[in-house]
Amino acid sequence: MTIRNLARYCRRGALLAGTALLLGACAPSSDELAEGQEPYLRFCASCHGNDGGGKAPAFPPIAGSEWLELGPDAIALVVLGGMSGEIEVAGRTYRGYMPPMRQLSDDDIAGLLGYIGREWASWERLPDSARVAELRPLTDDSRATAGREGLEALLEQVPAP
């Protein structure tokens, strides 16, 4: 390796290190995040946006969505079972696919649902990990929930809290 190449690699390394430090300083620390915001940002925000506004035309908004009126059990079932088929959210039709998120722990799902509930819904109760565990068996088949009709059918099977 020549001195010239070594200098070039050192400059690149310094630039990358500086960029990483700058980005790390700009990112909110976990101390600055609201309760449940960390799992929301980790598992939901890449599609539904940090602000819950969605990313049209593929990913519907959570903020302002009439689906939140179905309550926390319904949203837990969407997270656990995923969603397929055509749906309408806030007057717009979406034809995307949300994969089931059964790999997430009950605590992570309860946390992100609590964040959603506090930020964008007015739920009387926020789900806890025990409730998520109780709902989990309803989504055990390998298919994603088929649209709103599929979700409503699942809701009929939900045990009373």
C-alpha positions in Angstrom: 0.0 0.0 0.0 1.4 3.4 -0.9 1.4 6.4 1.3 -1.1 8.1 -1.0 -3.6 5.2 -0.6 -3.0 5.1 3.1 -3.8 8.8 3.4 -6.9 8.4 1.3 -8.2 5.6 3.5 -7.4 7.6 6.6 -9.3 10.6 5.3 -12.3 8.3 4.5 -12.1 6.7 7.9 -12.0 10.1 9.6 -15.0 11.3 7.5 -17.0 8.3 8.4 -16.2 8.5 12.1 -17.1 12.2 12.1 -20.4 11.5 10.3 -21.2 8.8 12.8 -20.5 11.1 15.7 -22.6 13.8 14.2 -25.6 11.5 13.5 -25.3 10.0 17.0 -25.4 13.4 18.6 -28.5 14.3 16.5 -30.5 11.2 17.3 -32.7 11.3 20.4 -31.5 9.2 23.3 -33.7 6.6 24.7 -34.1 8.9 27.8 -35.8 11.4 25.5 -38.3 9.0 24.0 -41.9 8.7 25.2 -42.9 5.4 26.8 -43.4 2.8 24.0 -41.9 5.1 21.3 -38.7 3.0 21.0 -40.5 -0.2 19.8 -42.8 2.0 17.6 -39.8 3.6 15.9 -38.0 0.3 15.6 -40.8 -1.8 14.2 -43.5 0.5 12.7 -42.1 3.9 11.7 -40.2 2.7 8.6 -43.6 2.1 7.0 -46.0 4.3 8.9 -43.7 7.2 9.5 -42.2 8.6 12.7 -45.2 10.9 13.0 -47.7 8.1 12.2 -48.6 9.9 8.9 -48.0 6.9 6.7 -46.2 6.8 3.4 -48.7 6.9 0.5 -49.5 5.1 -1.7 -48.3 1.9 0.0 -48.5 2.5 3.8 -51.5 4.0 5.5 -51.4 6.5 8.3 -51.9 5.5 11.9 -52.4 9.1 13.1 -56.0 10.2 12.2 -57.0 6.7 11.1 -60.5 5.6 11.8 -59.1 2.1 12.4 -58.0 3.3 15.9 -61.7 3.6 16.8 -61.8 -0.2 16.7 -59.8 -0.2 19.9 -56.5 -1.6 21.2 -57.5 -5.2 20.7 -58.1 -4.7 17.0 -54.8 -2.9 16.5 -53.0 -5.7 18.5 -54.5 -8.2 16.1 -53.3 -6.2 13.1 -49.8 -6.1 14.5 -49.9 -9.8 15.4 -51.6 -11.1 12.3 -50.5 -8.6 9.7 -52.9 -7.3 7.0 -53.5 -8.2 3.4 -55.9 -7.1 0.7 -57.4 -3.8 -0.1 -58.2 -1.5 2.8 -59.5 2.1 3.1 -57.9 4.5 5.6 -58.8 8.1 6.0 -60.6 8.1 2.6 -57.8 6.6 0.7 -57.5 3.0 -0.7 -54.3 1.0 0.1 -53.3 -2.2 -1.5 -50.1 -3.0 0.4 -49.2 -5.8 2.6 -48.2 -5.7 6.3 -46.4 -8.8 7.5 -47.5 -10.5 10.7 -45.2 -9.3 13.5 -45.6 -12.4 15.7 -41.8 -12.5 16.3 -42.1 -9.4 18.5 -42.4 -10.0 22.3 -45.7 -9.3 24.1 -43.9 -6.5 25.9 -42.8 -4.8 22.7 -46.2 -5.0 21.2 -47.9 -3.7 24.4 -45.3 -0.9 24.5 -45.8 0.2 20.9 -49.6 -0.1 21.2 -49.4 2.1 24.4 -47.5 4.7 22.4 -50.0 4.6 19.6 -52.9 4.9 22.1 -51.4 7.9 23.9 -50.3 9.7 20.7 -53.2 9.1 18.3 -56.1 7.4 20.0 -58.3 8.0 22.9 -58.6 4.5 24.2 -60.1 4.0 27.7 -57.5 1.3 28.4 -54.1 0.6 27.1 -53.1 -3.0 26.4 -50.6 -4.7 28.5 -48.4 -7.7 27.7 -50.9 -10.2 29.3 -53.6 -9.0 27.0 -51.3 -9.3 23.9 -50.5 -12.9 25.0 -54.2 -13.6 25.3 -54.8 -12.3 21.8 -51.8 -14.0 20.2 -53.5 -17.4 19.6 -56.2 -15.8 17.4 -53.5 -15.1 14.8 -51.6 -18.4 14.9 -52.4 -19.4 11.3 -49.8 -18.4 8.8 -51.9 -16.0 6.7 -52.2 -12.3 7.2 -55.6 -10.9 8.2 -57.7 -10.3 5.1 -58.7 -6.7 5.2 -61.2 -5.0 7.5 -63.7 -7.9 7.1 -61.0 -10.4 8.3 -60.2 -8.2 11.3 -63.9 -7.8 12.2 -64.3 -11.6 12.1 -61.3 -12.0 14.4 -62.7 -9.4 16.8 -65.8 -11.5 17.2 -63.5 -14.2 18.7 -61.8 -11.9 21.2 -62.4 -12.8 24.9 -63.7 -10.0 27.1 -61.0 -8.1 28.9 
